[in-house]
Amino acid sequence: MEIQLWREILTPYELAVRELTVKFEHLMKEYRDRGMYSPIEQVTGRVKTISSILEKAQKKQIPIEKIEENMYDIAGVRIICQFVEDIQMVVEMIRKRSDMKVQSERDYVNHVKESGYRSYHMIISYEVQTLYGARTILAELQVRTLGMNFWSIIEHSMQYKYHKNIPEHIRKKLLKAAQAIVVLDKEMSSVRSEIMDAQNSFQIQANLVSEILNNIQNLYHLANKREIIKIQDEFYRIYEMNDIERLQRFNKELDLIAEGYRAQALDQYT
């Protein structure tokens, strides 16, 4: 197969990975901007290399001309969660989306592979707009915890090193490590609510600080410099108290001050 033809084949998959990654990252941002806990912690994507495609085609006895029909993971997006409970939340989100259609699912979280591998796999169909019009391609979404992802990366490296023939003593160690990840995920789940509360508080404070500083920046062009310095000093004083309620009150007061200056500015033009 010619290089140019491979490029034509892989371009829609590259586009799909970029779009899907951006969409899930934006979803994560939306949660955080609203001061809510995001079940998505990280998002990564990749398109299989030509050598990986050829290797899998040979192993699965897939004819080259049938690759796009029979290989479902040319495009892959990995969604990383903090807790096991988050995985199902993300799965439900994906099922409800109108811009992607779930074709199949495999639950390796509750049905662990013999090797110790755990993850939730979803094959979706997704439409991209290319130079030659709309193309619907298949992509694999993997949803897993940070711990599961760490184990999977190590196991994949070992598979590559030993050409998928990992020595028994290493296989046993990997299985033991996988069992330890199960225990870790359970322990993290036991303090999930406390961690979520702490992270939500941090995000609320971060959003407040950003909003306050933006207000101060806008006031710089409306109020006199001495008053801006006074407002800024008051903000730093309250910030050092580490009191979210006081920050919220200060932000509301700042909104009123800003509104007053905006009204004055409008009066000058009427």
N, C-alpha and C positions, 0 to 999 in steps of 0.2 A: 504493500500500500504506500502511495506517495506521501511525502511530508505535507504537502499542501492539502491533501485530502484529510489527513489526520487533524490538521488545524481547523478545517471546516467542521469536522465532526465534534471536536472538543470545545469550540467557541461558545455554542449555546449552553454547555455545561458550566463553563467558566462564568458566563453571565448569570446563570441561575444561582450559582454559589455566592456570587457577590450580592445579588439582590436578596437572597434568603438571609444571608448573614446580616445585612443592613436592617432587614425587617425585624429580626429577633433582637438585635442590639437596640433598635428604637423602642421595641416593646419593653425591654429592660429599663430603658431610660424613662419611659412614660411612668412606670411604677414608681421609680425613685423620685422623679420630679413632683409627683403627687404625695410624696412622703409615705409611700406604701412599700411593704416588703416585696422584693422581686424574687420569684421562684427561679429566675434565670440569673446565674452568676457570671458566666462567660459564654461566648459564642465563637467558634472557629469553623473554617470551611476549607475544603480542598477538592481538587479534581485529580482523579487517578492519573499517574504517569502512563505513558504509552507502554513502557516495559511492564508495569503492573497489570495493565489491561491485557496485554498479550499473555502474560504468565497465568492470569486467572482464566482466560479463554482456553488456553491449552489444558489447564487442570480440569475445567468443567466441560471440556470438549464442545465449546461454543464456536461455530464457524465465524470467521472474521466479519462476513457480511451480515451476521445476525447479532453482533455485539450489542447494538443499541436496543434491540428488542429483549435480549435475554440477560443483560448485565445491568443490575438495578442500582449499583453504587458507584458509577463513574463520577457522579457529583455527590459529595458528602458534606453534611453540616453536623457539627457536634455541639450539643447544648449542654452546658455543665451547670449542675445545681449544687447547692450546699447540703441539702438533706434528701434522704430517700423519699420522704413525703412530697417533696417538690416535683419529683419526676412525674407523678400522676397528674399534678396540676398542669404541667407543661403539655403533657399528652392530650389532656382535655382541651387546652387552648388550640392546639394544632387541629384536632378533630373539628372544631367549630369554625375554623377559618374558611372563608369563601375563595381565597386566592390560591389555595392548594387543596388537592384531594387525596385523602389517604387511600392507598391501594392495598396495603397489607401491614400487619404489625407482628412483632415478635418480642415477647417479654422474657428477657434473660435476667431480669432482676429477681422475679419470683421463681423462675425456672432456670437456675444457674447452669452454665455449661460445665461439662466434666473438668475442664481445665481450671475452672474457678472464675471464668469471665462473666461479668454482670453488666448489663446495659439494656436500654429499651430501644428497639429499632422500629422505625416506621418508614415504609416506602411511600413516597408521595408522587403525584404527577403535578407538574408546575409549568405554566406557560410563560415563555419569554418572547420578546419581540426582537427579531434579528433583521439584518439587511434584506433578507429574502422573505420576510413575513413572520407570522407567529409560528413558534415551534413548541410543542408540548414534550417535555422530557421527564424522565424518572430521576428521582434523587432519594438518597437515604439520609434520614435524620436519626442521629444517635443521641439519646437523652440519658445522662448518667451523673453520678455525684463526683465531687472532686477526688475522693478516694478511689472510686471505680476507674476514673480516668487515669490517675497515676499508675495504678496496677496495669491497665491496658497498654499504656505507652511502654512500660518496661517489658511486658510480655511480647509485644510486637517487635521490640528491638531484639529480643532473644530469638524470636521466630526468624527474623531476618539474618541474624548472625549464624544460626545453625541450619539455615535453609529449611525451616519448618520441621526439623528433626531434633528438638531440644533433648539433651541428655536427661535421663531419668532423675538424677540427683537435683538438677536445676528445676525440673518439672515439679518435684515434690516441694521444693522451697517456694516456688511460685504459688502453688496451691495453698501452702501454709500462710503465705502473705495475703492471698485472696480471702482466706478465712479471717485473718486479722482485720482486713478492711471491713468485713461484715460486722465485726464487733465494734470497730470504730464508728461506722455509720449508725449503729444502734445507740452507742453512747452519745453521739452528737444529737440524735433525735430526742434523747431524754432531756436535753437542755435547749431544745429548739425554741421554745417560747421565750426563754430568757435572752437568747442570742438575737431573736427577731426583734424584741423590744429594744435592745441596745442598738441594733443597727437602724431601726426606725427612728429612734431618738437622734442618732448621729445624722441621718439624712434630713430630718426635719430642721435641725440646727444648721446644716450646710445650706439648705434652701433659703432659710431665713437670712443668714449672713449674706448670701448672694443678692437677695432682694433688697436688703438694707443698703448695701454698698452701691447697688445700682441706683437706688433712690438718692443717695448722697451725691453720686456722680451727676445725676440730672439736676439736683439743686444747685450744683456748682455754677450753673449758667443763669440761675434765677436769684439766688440769695447773695448777700455780701460775704466776703471771705471770712470775716471774723465769726459770723454765725455758723458757717460751714465747719470751721475748726471746732467750735463749741459742740456741734452735733456729733462730729466724728469722735471727739474726746469722750463724749457721753456714751457713744456706742462701744468704744474700747473698754470703758469702765464696766458696763453691763456685761459685755462679752466675757470678761475675766471672772465674773461671778459664776459662769457656767449654769445659768438659770434660763431655761427655754421660755418659761412663762413671761419673764421680764423682757426677754428679747422680742416676744410676740407683741407685748404691750408697746414697746419702743417702736416697733415696725408700724403699728397702727397709728401712733402719734406722728410718726414721720410721714405717713401717707396723708394725714390731715394737713401737716405743714406744707407738703408738696402741692396739695390741692389748692391751698390758699394762695401760694405763689403763682400757680398756673392761672388762677382766677384773676389775680392782679395783672398778670401779663396780658390777658385777654382784654381787660378793661382799658389798658393803655392803647389798644388798637381800635377801640369802639368810640 
